[in-house]
Amino acid sequence: MYPPPIQDRPLPVRVAYRLVLYVAIAAWIAPLIAIVMTAIRAQGDLLAGNYWGMPQQFALVENFREIFASSPMGMFFVNSIVVTVTTVVGVLVLSTLAAVALAKYPFPGRTLVFSMFIAGNFVPYQILMIPVRGIVLSLGLYDSIWALIIFHTAFQTGFATLFLRNFVVALPNELFEAARLEGASEFTIIWQIIVPLLRPALAGLSVLVFTFVWNDYFWALVLVQSDAAKPLTLGLAGLKGEWLTAWNLISAGSLAAALPPVALFFLTQKHFVAGLTVGAVKS
């Protein structure tokens, strides 16, 4: 038996549901409102203790101009784009190939390899800090963009392979057999048959990986030191001064940092929702 819809419940239950819902929405959106309100304020408002009242002076444009003029925020932004886009492309390519191999090609040890992919997703990434840093140092990649790209690609490919394999398993084997009878190579089958069918899943996965990598702070702090290789998240932390912190500039920078993943989500929203819900209802 399924629980009845909320509109069919007694009046006290419906009222309690709405109250809890409104409280949860307010608790979730309050930090966002605080960031926006801080980003549009001038520094004088914050020094005067005016945190939640109406700003005495609106300075959103000035704050945005200041963070790009007084800090290498533009370079941080470019670094984040390079690291994130390169990682997303690498993860999609590697995970697609690995998912097809694990789902459709029987080979000795396939179950063991798949088990390793699953187990890797349950390893707390913090415990990898020392060995990963040691490997990066031994390869001479410390404090470089490539250190972040290689690590994020390796770390996200396990999750992406596990995500895509379930979609590839659902594809009928007759598609592969018919393509092989027509003389198509294995890479042709992947590129012209599997990838178009996986488009919703790949779109949803790209949004997830993009968000994970773009918002990463921990590994940027571990693997990067100089401004030349810092991503945006680490650059924003550098705006905090020793004696005085310009929270209006940090908030404005946070809004700027949030725009790319939000824009990507809305651009791929249709495919993202389809990728997450495909197979949820049996036809």
MIDOSE-1310 file (N, C-alpha, C; in nm, 2 decimals, decimal comma, always signed):
residues 283
mypp	+0,08/-0,12/+0,00/+0,00/+0,00/+0,00/+0,09/+0,13/+0,00; +0,05/+0,22/-0,09/+0,12/+0,34/-0,10/+0,06/+0,44/+0,00; +0,13/+0,53/+0,06/+0,07/+0,63/+0,15/-0,01/+0,73/+0,06; -0,12/+0,77/+0,12/-0,21/+0,86/+0,04/-0,15/+1,00/+0,02
piqd	-0,18/+1,07/-0,09/-0,13/+1,20/-0,12/-0,15/+1,30/+0,00; -0,07/+1,40/+0,01/-0,08/+1,49/+0,12/-0,22/+1,57/+0,11; -0,27/+1,59/-0,01/-0,40/+1,66/-0,02/-0,52/+1,58/+0,03; -0,49/+1,45/+0,04/-0,60/+1,36/+0,10/-0,59/+1,34/+0,25
rplp	-0,49/+1,39/+0,31/-0,47/+1,38/+0,45/-0,56/+1,47/+0,53; -0,58/+1,44/+0,66/-0,66/+1,54/+0,75/-0,60/+1,68/+0,75; -0,68/+1,77/+0,78/-0,64/+1,91/+0,78/-0,52/+1,94/+0,87; -0,52/+1,89/+1,00/-0,40/+1,91/+1,08/-0,27/+1,86/+1,01
vrva	-0,27/+1,75/+0,95/-0,15/+1,70/+0,88/-0,11/+1,79/+0,76; -0,21/+1,84/+0,69/-0,18/+1,93/+0,58/-0,12/+2,06/+0,63; -0,17/+2,11/+0,73/-0,12/+2,24/+0,79/+0,02/+2,22/+0,84; +0,05/+2,11/+0,92/+0,18/+2,08/+0,97/+0,28/+2,06/+0,85
yrlv	+0,23/+1,99/+0,75/+0,32/+1,97/+0,63/+0,36/+2,10/+0,57; +0,27/+2,19/+0,55/+0,30/+2,32/+0,49/+0,39/+2,40/+0,58; +0,37/+2,40/+0,71/+0,46/+2,47/+0,81/+0,60/+2,42/+0,80; +0,62/+2,29/+0,80/+0,75/+2,23/+0,80/+0,81/+2,26/+0,66
lyva	+0,74/+2,26/+0,56/+0,79/+2,29/+0,42/+0,84/+2,43/+0,42; +0,76/+2,53/+0,47/+0,80/+2,67/+0,46/+0,92/+2,69/+0,55; +0,93/+2,63/+0,66/+1,05/+2,64/+0,75/+1,17/+2,59/+0,68; +1,16/+2,47/+0,62/+1,27/+2,41/+0,55/+1,32/+2,50/+0,43
iaaw	+1,22/+2,56/+0,36/+1,26/+2,65/+0,25/+1,33/+2,77/+0,30; +1,28/+2,83/+0,41/+1,34/+2,95/+0,46/+1,48/+2,92/+0,51; +1,50/+2,80/+0,58/+1,63/+2,77/+0,63/+1,73/+2,74/+0,51; +1,68/+2,69/+0,40/+1,77/+2,67/+0,29/+1,81/+2,79/+0,22
iapl	+1,71/+2,89/+0,20/+1,73/+3,00/+0,12/+1,79/+3,12/+0,20; +1,79/+3,11/+0,33/+1,84/+3,22/+0,41/+1,99/+3,25/+0,38; +2,08/+3,15/+0,38/+2,22/+3,18/+0,34/+2,24/+3,25/+0,21; +2,16/+3,20/+0,11/+2,16/+3,26/-0,02/+2,12/+3,41/-0,02
iaiv	+2,02/+3,44/+0,05/+1,97/+3,58/+0,07/+2,08/+3,66/+0,14; +2,15/+3,60/+0,24/+2,25/+3,67/+0,31/+2,37/+3,71/+0,22; +2,41/+3,61/+0,13/+2,52/+3,64/+0,04/+2,48/+3,75/-0,06; +2,36/+3,74/-0,11/+2,32/+3,84/-0,21/+2,31/+3,98/-0,14
mtai	+2,25/+3,99/-0,02/+2,25/+4,11/+0,05/+2,38/+4,17/+0,08; +2,48/+4,08/+0,11/+2,61/+4,13/+0,14/+2,69/+4,17/+0,01; +2,66/+4,10/-0,10/+2,73/+4,14/-0,22/+2,69/+4,27/-0,28; +2,57/+4,32/-0,24/+2,52/+4,45/-0,30/+2,55/+4,56/-0,21
raqg	+2,61/+4,54/-0,09/+2,64/+4,64/+0,01/+2,78/+4,70/-0,02; +2,80/+4,82/+0,03/+2,93/+4,88/+0,03/+3,00/+4,84/+0,16; +3,13/+4,86/+0,16/+3,21/+4,82/+0,28/+3,16/+4,90/+0,40; +3,12/+5,02/+0,38/+3,08/+5,11/+0,50/+2,96/+5,05/+0,57
dlla	+2,87/+4,99/+0,50/+2,75/+4,93/+0,56/+2,79/+4,82/+0,65; +2,89/+4,73/+0,61/+2,93/+4,62/+0,70/+3,01/+4,67/+0,82; +3,09/+4,77/+0,80/+3,16/+4,83/+0,91/+3,07/+4,89/+1,02; +2,96/+4,94/+0,97/+2,86/+5,01/+1,06/+2,77/+4,90/+1,12
gnyw	+2,78/+4,77/+1,09/+2,70/+4,67/+1,15/+2,57/+4,65/+1,08; +2,55/+4,71/+0,96/+2,42/+4,69/+0,89/+2,43/+4,57/+0,80; +2,39/+4,45/+0,86/+2,40/+4,33/+0,79/+2,28/+4,28/+0,72; +2,16/+4,31/+0,78/+2,04/+4,26/+0,73/+1,94/+4,37/+0,69
gmpq	+1,97/+4,49/+0,73/+1,88/+4,60/+0,69/+1,91/+4,64/+0,54; +1,83/+4,73/+0,49/+1,84/+4,78/+0,35/+1,98/+4,85/+0,34; +2,05/+4,82/+0,23/+2,18/+4,89/+0,21/+2,16/+5,04/+0,20; +2,26/+5,11/+0,26/+2,26/+5,26/+0,25/+2,31/+5,30/+0,11
qfal	+2,39/+5,21/+0,05/+2,44/+5,24/-0,08/+2,46/+5,10/-0,15; +2,40/+5,10/-0,27/+2,41/+4,97/-0,35/+2,54/+4,98/-0,43; +2,62/+4,87/-0,41/+2,75/+4,87/-0,47/+2,78/+4,74/-0,54; +2,68/+4,67/-0,60/+2,71/+4,54/-0,66/+2,81/+4,55/-0,78
venf	+2,78/+4,65/-0,86/+2,87/+4,66/-0,98/+3,01/+4,70/-0,93; +3,02/+4,79/-0,83/+3,15/+4,83/-0,78/+3,22/+4,71/-0,72; +3,15/+4,63/-0,65/+3,21/+4,51/-0,58/+3,27/+4,41/-0,69; +3,19/+4,39/-0,79/+3,24/+4,30/-0,90/+3,36/+4,36/-0,97
reif	+3,36/+4,49/-0,99/+3,47/+4,55/-1,06/+3,59/+4,55/-0,97; +3,57/+4,56/-0,84/+3,68/+4,56/-0,74/+3,75/+4,42/-0,73; +3,67/+4,32/-0,73/+3,74/+4,19/-0,71/+3,82/+4,15/-0,83; +3,78/+4,19/-0,95/+3,86/+4,16/-1,07/+3,98/+4,26/-1,09
assp	+3,97/+4,38/-1,03/+4,07/+4,48/-1,04/+4,18/+4,47/-0,93; +4,14/+4,43/-0,81/+4,24/+4,42/-0,70/+4,29/+4,28/-0,68; +4,25/+4,18/-0,75/+4,30/+4,05/-0,73/+4,30/+3,98/-0,87; +4,38/+3,87/-0,88/+4,39/+3,80/-1,01/+4,26/+3,71/-1,02
mgmf	+4,14/+3,76/-1,00/+4,02/+3,68/-1,00/+4,00/+3,63/-1,14; +4,03/+3,71/-1,25/+4,01/+3,66/-1,38/+4,10/+3,54/-1,41; +4,22/+3,54/-1,37/+4,31/+3,42/-1,39/+4,25/+3,30/-1,31; +4,20/+3,32/-1,19/+4,14/+3,21/-1,11/+4,02/+3,15/-1,19
fvns	+3,94/+3,24/-1,25/+3,83/+3,20/-1,32/+3,87/+3,12/-1,44; +3,97/+3,16/-1,51/+4,01/+3,08/-1,63/+4,07/+2,95/-1,59; +4,14/+2,95/-1,48/+4,20/+2,82/-1,43/+4,09/+2,72/-1,40; +3,98/+2,77/-1,33/+3,87/+2,68/-1,30/+3,80/+2,63/-1,42
ivvt	+3,79/+2,71/-1,52/+3,72/+2,67/-1,65/+3,81/+2,56/-1,71; +3,94/+2,58/-1,72/+4,03/+2,49/-1,79/+4,03/+2,36/-1,71; +4,04/+2,36/-1,58/+4,04/+2,24/-1,50/+3,91/+2,16/-1,51; +3,80/+2,23/-1,50/+3,67/+2,17/-1,49/+3,63/+2,11/-1,63
vttv	+3,64/+2,19/-1,74/+3,60/+2,15/-1,87/+3,69/+2,03/-1,91; +3,82/+2,04/-1,90/+3,91/+1,93/-1,93/+3,87/+1,80/-1,86; +3,84/+1,82/-1,73/+3,81/+1,70/-1,65/+3,68/+1,64/-1,69; +3,58/+1,72/-1,72/+3,45/+1,67/-1,76/+3,46/+1,59/-1,89
vgvl	+3,54/+1,65/-1,99/+3,55/+1,58/-2,11/+3,63/+1,45/-2,09; +3,74/+1,45/-2,02/+3,81/+1,33/-1,99/+3,73/+1,22/-1,92; +3,65/+1,26/-1,82/+3,57/+1,17/-1,74/+3,46/+1,11/-1,83; +3,40/+1,19/-1,92/+3,29/+1,13/-2,00/+3,35/+1,03/-2,10
vlst	+3,47/+1,06/-2,16/+3,53/+0,97/-2,25/+3,57/+0,84/-2,18; +3,64/+0,85/-2,07/+3,69/+0,73/-2,01/+3,58/+0,65/-1,94; +3,48/+0,71/-1,88/+3,38/+0,64/-1,82/+3,28/+0,57/-1,92; +3,26/+0,63/-2,03/+3,18/+0,57/-2,14/+3,25/+0,44/-2,19
laav	+3,38/+0,45/-2,21/+3,45/+0,33/-2,26/+3,45/+0,22/-2,15; +3,48/+0,26/-2,03/+3,48/+0,17/-1,92/+3,34/+0,10/-1,89; +3,24/+0,19/-1,90/+3,10/+0,13/-1,88/+3,06/+0,03/-1,98; +3,10/+0,06/-2,11/+3,06/-0,03/-2,22/+3,14/-0,16/-2,20
alak	+3,27/-0,15/-2,16/+3,35/-0,27/-2,14/+3,29/-0,36/-2,03; +3,25/-0,29/-1,92/+3,21/-0,37/-1,80/+3,06/-0,42/-1,82; +2,99/-0,36/-1,91/+2,85/-0,40/-1,93/+2,83/-0,50/-2,04; +2,91/-0,49/-2,15/+2,88/-0,56/-2,27/+2,99/-0,66/-2,32
ypfp	+3,11/-0,65/-2,26/+3,22/-0,73/-2,31/+3,27/-0,82/-2,19; +3,23/-0,95/-2,20/+3,28/-1,04/-2,10/+3,43/-1,07/-2,11; +3,50/-1,06/-2,00/+3,64/-1,08/-1,99/+3,68/-1,13/-1,85; +3,78/-1,21/-1,84/+3,82/-1,26/-1,71/+3,84/-1,15/-1,61
grtl	+3,78/-1,16/-1,49/+3,80/-1,06/-1,39/+3,71/-0,94/-1,40; +3,61/-0,95/-1,48/+3,52/-0,83/-1,50/+3,45/-0,80/-1,37; +3,40/-0,90/-1,30/+3,33/-0,88/-1,17/+3,42/-0,81/-1,07; +3,55/-0,86/-1,07/+3,64/-0,80/-0,97/+3,67/-0,65/-1,01
vfsm	+3,69/-0,62/-1,14/+3,71/-0,48/-1,18/+3,59/-0,40/-1,14; +3,47/-0,45/-1,17/+3,35/-0,37/-1,13/+3,34/-0,35/-0,98; +3,38/-0,45/-0,91/+3,38/-0,44/-0,76/+3,47/-0,33/-0,71; +3,59/-0,32/-0,78/+3,68/-0,22/-0,74/+3,63/-0,08/-0,77
fiag	+3,56/-0,06/-0,88/+3,49/+0,06/-0,91/+3,39/+0,10/-0,80; +3,31/+0,00/-0,76/+3,22/+0,03/-0,65/+3,28/+0,06/-0,52; +3,39/-0,02/-0,49/+3,45/+0,01/-0,36/+3,52/+0,14/-0,36; +3,58/+0,18/-0,47/+3,65/+0,31/-0,47/+3,56/+0,43/-0,44
nfvp	+3,43/+0,42/-0,47/+3,33/+0,52/-0,44/+3,30/+0,54/-0,29; +3,34/+0,44/-0,21/+3,31/+0,44/-0,06/+3,44/+0,48/+0,02; +3,55/+0,50/-0,05/+3,67/+0,54/+0,02/+3,67/+0,69/+0,05; +3,68/+0,73/+0,18/+3,68/+0,88/+0,21/+3,80/+0,94/+0,15
yqil	+3,77/+1,04/+0,06/+3,88/+1,10/-0,01/+3,98/+1,17/+0,07; +3,95/+1,21/+0,20/+4,05/+1,28/+0,28/+4,17/+1,19/+0,32; +4,14/+1,06/+0,33/+4,26/+0,97/+0,36/+4,35/+0,95/+0,25; +4,32/+1,00/+0,13/+4,41/+0,99/+0,01/+4,50/+1,11/+0,00
mipv	+4,48/+1,21/+0,09/+4,56/+1,33/+0,08/+4,71/+1,31/+0,07; +4,76/+1,24/+0,17/+4,91/+1,22/+0,17/+4,96/+1,14/+0,06; +4,90/+1,02/+0,02/+4,96/+0,95/-0,09/+4,94/+1,02/-0,22; +4,83/+1,09/-0,24/+4,81/+1,16/-0,37/+4,91/+1,28/-0,38
rgiv	+4,93/+1,35/-0,27/+5,03/+1,46/-0,27/+5,17/+1,40/-0,30; +5,20/+1,29/-0,24/+5,33/+1,22/-0,27/+5,35/+1,18/-0,42; +5,24/+1,13/-0,48/+5,25/+1,09/-0,62/+5,26/+1,21/-0,71; +5,19/+1,32/-0,68/+5,20/+1,44/-0,76/+5,34/+1,50/-0,75
lslg	+5,39/+1,50/-0,63/+5,53/+1,55/-0,61/+5,63/+1,47/-0,69; +5,62/+1,34/-0,68/+5,71/+1,25/-0,75/+5,70/+1,27/-0,90; +5,58/+1,30/-0,95/+5,57/+1,32/-1,10/+5,61/+1,46/-1,14; +5,64/+1,55/-1,05/+5,67/+1,69/-1,08/+5,56/+1,77/-1,12
lyds	+5,44/+1,74/-1,08/+5,32/+1,81/-1,12/+5,26/+1,90/-1,01; +5,33/+1,90/-0,89/+5,27/+1,98/-0,78/+5,27/+2,13/-0,82; +5,16/+2,19/-0,78/+5,14/+2,33/-0,80/+5,12/+2,36/-0,95; +5,05/+2,28/-1,02/+5,02/+2,30/-1,16/+4,87/+2,26/-1,18
iwal	+4,82/+2,31/-1,29/+4,68/+2,28/-1,33/+4,67/+2,14/-1,36; +4,77/+2,08/-1,42/+4,76/+1,93/-1,46/+4,75/+1,84/-1,34; +4,80/+1,88/-1,22/+4,78/+1,80/-1,10/+4,63/+1,79/-1,07; +4,56/+1,90/-1,08/+4,41/+1,90/-1,05/+4,34/+1,82/-1,16
iifh	+4,38/+1,84/-1,28/+4,31/+1,78/-1,39/+4,32/+1,63/-1,38; +4,44/+1,58/-1,36/+4,47/+1,43/-1,36/+4,40/+1,37/-1,24; +4,41/+1,44/-1,12/+4,35/+1,38/-1,00/+4,20/+1,38/-1,01; +4,13/+1,49/-1,05/+3,99/+1,49/-1,06/+3,94/+1,39/-1,17
tafq	+4,01/+1,38/-1,28/+3,97/+1,28/-1,38/+3,97/+1,14/-1,32; +4,08/+1,11/-1,25/+4,09/+0,97/-1,20/+3,99/+0,95/-1,09; +3,96/+1,05/-1,01/+3,87/+1,03/-0,89/+3,73/+1,02/-0,94; +3,69/+1,11/-1,04/+3,55/+1,11/-1,08/+3,51/+1,00/-1,18
tgfa	+3,61/+0,94/-1,25/+3,58/+0,84/-1,34/+3,52/+0,71/-1,28; +3,56/+0,68/-1,16/+3,50/+0,57/-1,09/+3,35/+0,58/-1,07; +3,31/+0,70/-1,02/+3,17/+0,73/-1,00/+3,09/+0,73/-1,13; +3,16/+0,80/-1,23/+3,09/+0,81/-1,36/+3,07/+0,68/-1,43
tlfl	+3,17/+0,59/-1,42/+3,16/+0,45/-1,47/+3,04/+0,38/-1,41; +3,04/+0,38/-1,28/+2,93/+0,32/-1,20/+2,79/+0,37/-1,25; +2,79/+0,50/-1,27/+2,66/+0,57/-1,31/+2,62/+0,53/-1,45; +2,72/+0,52/-1,54/+2,68/+0,49/-1,68/+2,66/+0,34/-1,71
rnfv	+2,72/+0,26/-1,63/+2,71/+0,12/-1,66/+2,57/+0,07/-1,65; +2,49/+0,12/-1,56/+2,35/+0,08/-1,54/+2,27/+0,12/-1,67; +2,31/+0,23/-1,73/+2,24/+0,26/-1,86/+2,28/+0,17/-1,97; +2,41/+0,14/-1,98/+2,46/+0,06/-2,09/+2,40/-0,09/-2,08
valp	+2,39/-0,14/-1,96/+2,34/-0,27/-1,94/+2,19/-0,28/-1,99; +2,12/-0,17/-1,98/+1,98/-0,18/-2,03/+1,97/-0,18/-2,18; +2,07/-0,15/-2,25/+2,07/-0,14/-2,40/+2,06/-0,29/-2,45; +1,98/-0,32/-2,55/+1,96/-0,46/-2,60/+2,09/-0,50/-2,67
nelf	+2,13/-0,62/-2,65/+2,25/-0,68/-2,72/+2,23/-0,68/-2,87; +2,10/-0,69/-2,92/+2,08/-0,69/-3,06/+2,13/-0,57/-3,14; +2,14/-0,46/-3,07/+2,19/-0,34/-3,13/+2,34/-0,36/-3,17; +2,41/-0,42/-3,08/+2,56/-0,45/-3,10/+2,57/-0,55/-3,21
eaar	+2,49/-0,66/-3,20/+2,51/-0,77/-3,30/+2,47/-0,72/-3,44; +2,37/-0,64/-3,45/+2,33/-0,59/-3,58/+2,44/-0,50/-3,64; +2,50/-0,41/-3,56/+2,60/-0,32/-3,60/+2,72/-0,40/-3,65; +2,76/-0,50/-3,57/+2,88/-0,58/-3,61/+2,85/-0,66/-3,74
lega	+2,73/-0,70/-3,77/+2,69/-0,77/-3,89/+2,71/-0,67/-4,01; +2,68/-0,54/-3,98/+2,70/-0,44/-4,09/+2,84/-0,40/-4,11; +2,93/-0,46/-4,03/+3,07/-0,43/-4,05/+3,12/-0,31/-3,97; +3,05/-0,26/-3,87/+3,09/-0,15/-3,79/+3,19/-0,19/-3,69
seft	+3,29/-0,11/-3,67/+3,40/-0,14/-3,57/+3,34/-0,11/-3,43; +3,42/-0,15/-3,33/+3,37/-0,13/-3,19/+3,36/+0,02/-3,15; +3,46/+0,10/-3,20/+3,45/+0,24/-3,17/+3,34/+0,31/-3,24; +3,31/+0,26/-3,36/+3,19/+0,31/-3,44/+3,06/+0,28/-3,37
iiwq	+3,05/+0,16/-3,31/+2,93/+0,13/-3,24/+2,92/+0,22/-3,12; +3,03/+0,24/-3,05/+3,02/+0,33/-2,93/+2,98/+0,47/-2,97; +3,04/+0,52/-3,07/+3,03/+0,66/-3,11/+2,89/+0,69/-3,17; +2,85/+0,60/-3,26/+2,73/+0,63/-3,34/+2,60/+0,56/-3,28
iivp	+2,62/+0,47/-3,20/+2,50/+0,40/-3,14/+2,48/+0,42/-2,99; +2,59/+0,39/-2,92/+2,58/+0,40/-2,77/+2,57/+0,55/-2,72; +2,66/+0,63/-2,77/+2,67/+0,77/-2,72/+2,53/+0,84/-2,75; +2,47/+0,84/-2,87/+2,34/+0,90/-2,88/+2,24/+0,85/-2,79
llrp	+2,24/+0,72/-2,76/+2,14/+0,67/-2,67/+2,17/+0,71/-2,52; +2,29/+0,73/-2,49/+2,33/+0,77/-2,36/+2,33/+0,93/-2,34; +2,28/+1,00/-2,44/+2,29/+1,15/-2,43/+2,22/+1,20/-2,30; +2,10/+1,16/-2,26/+2,05/+1,21/-2,13/+2,13/+1,18/-2,01
alag	+2,18/+1,06/-2,01/+2,27/+1,02/-1,90/+2,40/+1,10/-1,90; +2,46/+1,12/-2,01/+2,58/+1,19/-2,02/+2,56/+1,34/-1,98; +2,45/+1,39/-2,02/+2,42/+1,53/-1,98/+2,40/+1,55/-1,83; +2,33/+1,45/-1,77/+2,31/+1,46/-1,63/+2,45/+1,44/-1,56
lsvl	+2,53/+1,35/-1,61/+2,66/+1,32/-1,55/+2,75/+1,44/-1,56; +2,75/+1,51/-1,68/+2,83/+1,62/-1,70/+2,80/+1,73/-1,60; +2,67/+1,75/-1,57/+2,64/+1,86/-1,47/+2,69/+1,82/-1,33; +2,67/+1,69/-1,30/+2,72/+1,65/-1,16/+2,87/+1,66/-1,15
vftf	+2,95/+1,61/-1,25/+3,09/+1,62/-1,25/+3,14/+1,77/-1,25; +3,08/+1,85/-1,34/+3,11/+1,99/-1,34/+3,10/+2,05/-1,21; +2,99/+2,03/-1,14/+2,96/+2,09/-1,01/+3,06/+2,04/-0,91; +3,09/+1,91/-0,90/+3,19/+1,85/-0,81/+3,32/+1,92/-0,82
vwnd	+3,37/+1,93/-0,95/+3,51/+1,98/-0,97/+3,51/+2,13/-0,96; +3,41/+2,20/-1,00/+3,41/+2,34/-1,00/+3,41/+2,39/-0,85; +3,34/+2,32/-0,77/+3,32/+2,36/-0,63/+3,43/+2,31/-0,54; +3,53/+2,23/-0,59/+3,63/+2,17/-0,51/+3,72/+2,27/-0,44
yfwa	+3,74/+2,26/-0,32/+3,83/+2,34/-0,24/+3,95/+2,26/-0,18; +3,91/+2,14/-0,13/+4,00/+2,06/-0,05/+4,13/+2,02/-0,14; +4,10/+1,97/-0,26/+4,22/+1,92/-0,34/+4,29/+2,04/-0,40; +4,23/+2,15/-0,42/+4,30/+2,26/-0,47/+4,40/+2,31/-0,36
lvlv	+4,35/+2,31/-0,23/+4,44/+2,35/-0,12/+4,55/+2,25/-0,10; +4,54/+2,12/-0,13/+4,64/+2,02/-0,12/+4,74/+2,02/-0,23; +4,70/+2,04/-0,35/+4,78/+2,03/-0,47/+4,83/+2,15/-0,53; +4,78/+2,27/-0,49/+4,82/+2,40/-0,56/+4,86/+2,50/-0,45
qsda	+4,96/+2,58/-0,49/+5,00/+2,68/-0,39/+5,01/+2,82/-0,46; +5,06/+2,83/-0,58/+5,08/+2,96/-0,64/+4,95/+3,01/-0,71; +4,94/+3,14/-0,72/+4,83/+3,20/-0,79/+4,81/+3,16/-0,93; +4,92/+3,12/-1,00/+4,92/+3,09/-1,14/+4,83/+2,96/-1,16
akpl	+4,82/+2,88/-1,06/+4,74/+2,75/-1,08/+4,62/+2,74/-0,99; +4,59/+2,84/-0,91/+4,48/+2,84/-0,82/+4,35/+2,84/-0,90; +4,25/+2,76/-0,86/+4,11/+2,77/-0,91/+4,04/+2,88/-0,84; +3,92/+2,90/-0,88/+3,84/+3,01/-0,82/+3,81/+2,99/-0,68
tlgl	+3,78/+2,87/-0,63/+3,74/+2,85/-0,49/+3,86/+2,89/-0,40; +3,98/+2,85/-0,44/+4,10/+2,88/-0,36/+4,13/+3,03/-0,37; +4,10/+3,09/-0,48/+4,13/+3,23/-0,50/+4,03/+3,31/-0,41; +3,91/+3,27/-0,40/+3,81/+3,34/-0,31/+3,86/+3,34/-0,17
aglk	+3,91/+3,23/-0,12/+3,96/+3,22/+0,02/+4,08/+3,32/+0,04; +4,15/+3,35/-0,07/+4,26/+3,45/-0,06/+4,22/+3,59/-0,04; +4,09/+3,62/-0,06/+4,04/+3,75/-0,04/+4,02/+3,79/+0,11; +4,03/+3,69/+0,19/+4,02/+3,71/+0,34/+4,15/+3,77/+0,39
gewl	+4,14/+3,89/+0,44/+4,26/+3,96/+0,49/+4,30/+3,92/+0,63; +4,42/+3,96/+0,67/+4,47/+3,92/+0,80/+4,40/+4,00/+0,91; +4,38/+4,13/+0,88/+4,32/+4,22/+0,98/+4,17/+4,25/+0,95; +4,14/+4,26/+0,83/+4,01/+4,30/+0,79/+3,96/+4,22/+0,67
tawn	+3,84/+4,17/+0,67/+3,79/+4,09/+0,56/+3,68/+4,16/+0,49; +3,69/+4,18/+0,36/+3,59/+4,25/+0,28/+3,49/+4,15/+0,24; +3,39/+4,13/+0,33/+3,29/+4,02/+0,30/+3,20/+4,06/+0,18; +3,19/+4,19/+0,15/+3,11/+4,22/+0,03/+3,18/+4,18/-0,09
lisa	+3,31/+4,18/-0,10/+3,39/+4,13/-0,21/+3,38/+3,98/-0,22; +3,40/+3,91/-0,11/+3,39/+3,77/-0,11/+3,25/+3,72/-0,15; +3,15/+3,79/-0,11/+3,01/+3,75/-0,15/+2,99/+3,77/-0,30; +3,04/+3,89/-0,35/+3,03/+3,91/-0,49/+3,11/+3,81/-0,57
gsla	+3,22/+3,77/-0,52/+3,30/+3,67/-0,59/+3,23/+3,53/-0,58; +3,16/+3,50/-0,47/+3,09/+3,38/-0,46/+2,97/+3,37/-0,56; +2,91/+3,48/-0,58/+2,80/+3,49/-0,68/+2,85/+3,47/-0,82; +2,97/+3,53/-0,85/+3,03/+3,51/-0,98/+3,07/+3,36/-1,00
aalp	+3,12/+3,30/-0,89/+3,16/+3,16/-0,90/+3,05/+3,06/-0,92; +2,93/+3,10/-0,87/+2,81/+3,02/-0,88/+2,74/+3,02/-1,01; +2,77/+3,12/-1,09/+2,70/+3,14/-1,22/+2,73/+3,03/-1,32; +2,85/+2,98/-1,34/+2,87/+2,88/-1,45/+2,80/+2,75/-1,42
pval	+2,81/+2,69/-1,30/+2,73/+2,56/-1,28/+2,58/+2,58/-1,28; +2,53/+2,70/-1,24/+2,39/+2,73/-1,25/+2,34/+2,74/-1,39; +2,43/+2,81/-1,47/+2,39/+2,83/-1,61/+2,40/+2,69/-1,69; +2,50/+2,61/-1,65/+2,50/+2,48/-1,72/+2,38/+2,39/-1,68
fflt	+2,34/+2,40/-1,56/+2,22/+2,32/-1,52/+2,10/+2,37/-1,60; +2,07/+2,50/-1,61/+1,96/+2,54/-1,69/+1,97/+2,51/-1,83; +2,09/+2,51/-1,89/+2,10/+2,48/-2,03/+2,08/+2,33/-2,06; +2,11/+2,25/-1,96/+2,09/+2,10/-1,98/+1,98/+2,05/-1,89
qkhf	+1,89/+2,13/-1,84/+1,80/+2,09/-1,75/+1,71/+1,97/-1,80; +1,67/+1,99/-1,92/+1,58/+1,88/-1,98/+1,65/+1,75/-1,99; +1,77/+1,75/-2,04/+1,85/+1,62/-2,04/+1,89/+1,58/-1,90; +1,92/+1,67/-1,81/+1,96/+1,63/-1,68/+1,85/+1,56/-1,61
vagl	+1,73/+1,61/-1,61/+1,62/+1,54/-1,55/+1,59/+1,41/-1,61; +1,60/+1,40/-1,74/+1,57/+1,28/-1,81/+1,68/+1,17/-1,78; +1,81/+1,22/-1,77/+1,91/+1,13/-1,73/+1,90/+1,07/-1,60; +1,85/+1,15/-1,50/+1,83/+1,10/-1,37/+1,71/+1,01/-1,35
tvga	+1,61/+1,02/-1,43/+1,48/+0,95/-1,41/+1,46/+0,84/-1,51; +1,55/+0,83/-1,62/+1,53/+0,72/-1,71/+1,53/+0,59/-1,65; +1,44/+0,50/-1,68/+1,44/+0,37/-1,61/+1,37/+0,37/-1,48; +1,32/+0,48/-1,43/+1,25/+0,48/-1,30/+1,12/+0,42/-1,31
vks	+1,05/+0,42/-1,42/+0,92/+0,36/-1,44/+0,93/+0,26/-1,55; +0,89/+0,14/-1,52/+0,90/+0,03/-1,61/+0,78/+0,04/-1,71; +0,82/+0,04/-1,84/+0,71/+0,05/-1,94/+0,65/-0,09/-1,97
